Amino acid sequence: MSILRPFLSRIIRHGRLTVVAPDGAQEIFGQPAQDYPDVTIRFTNHRGMRRIVLDPRLGAGEAYMDGEMVMVEGEIMDLVGLIRMNAPWDRGGKLDDKTIVGQWLEWVKTRLNSINRRSQARANVAHHYDIGNDLYRLFLDTDMQYSCAYWPRPDLTLEEAQEAKKAHIAAKLALAPGQRILDIGCGWGGMAITLAKLAKVDVLGITLSEQQLALARQRAAEAGVADRVTFELIDYRDLAAREPGRFDRIVSVGMFEHVGAANFDTFFRACANLMTADGAMLIHTIGRFGKPGATDAFTRKYIFPGGYIPALSETLAASEKSRLIATDIETLRLHYALTLRQWYARALAHEPQIVAMMGDRFFRMWTFYLAGATAAFESGGMGNYQIQFARSRHALPLTRDYMGEAERRYAG
């Protein structure tokens, strides 16, 4: 009996997982079941097995990255999905790999790791976003949207779904020509450029990534909107001190996850101060279903240092302190899962290029990250929220009809 049996026999009930030990001995867990994959993994040494016993989430990722756990039948997406499918969040399933004390320690580590003072925030952004624009071109859509797409139909291409996302968000901003828009965490500039084209507004995009900044400026010039779209390398806190009350609208897509739980109050206070008296804001963020929690150790160490996925309750509680009115909330339950599967497939299709660029270990880390994220959105406790805020109850139309009308116009 391997040291993994107590853990895996408790978790795997549906679907079949075959584990091959370094000496060739095999153990089978679970039973074949419809819609559940059959997966075979092999360990090249006993250290990989011990890593998983000591810390299943971090240990599995590191064992896979280091070649100590290899896929024999199925892909890493199948393995991670199989484990998560056997304990779906919706049905009360929980992967109990931490004691109460362990869970508390993870909570504390998450809070300390996400304090995100200005210098640390910039370093955290560089860790993930400044690893090279060429890498992101290989698995993102042509507009380089690195956030959840919007799938009004499941048969859309990734490019079409990202265009639909931008139209969906733009419609909620109630745009009008001449407005001043702030894009916090502007990425490679796609949203800012799109808003300028759709509604003839002036947009300032801000980022902490030097590589994103350079490409965003280049793209704005190529799109012919550089006179109305500008980009700056600046922290939102510094911008709020410099230009209070300047912006009619604020949009922030995929950035709130990097703010850190300790800075939620600061973020919303800055946004409130940046907006005009009748300003409005749309935040598109990954969110945690249920109560607040902790960032898993693998993501915290390798992918998004300083990041934290907020629960809706703590997001709204922080916004209330700045008297921002939550005027509309939409929960996107499966849209990111569809997006991530597209990114994963494109990453696999470009394995030779990514390996040549970043190395084998990085490629395994990256695909493990994408697989784990997909499982979290398909069976775990993650989704996406789009939350619209206003400073004044009179700032937006009385009903939501304007959103549908604008979205149809923008999509057309």
Summary of the structure (lengths in Angstrom):
residues: 412
radius of gyration: 22.1
end to end distance: 61.1
largest distance: 70.7
contacts: 1404
relative contact order: 0.13
helix: 49%
strand: 19%
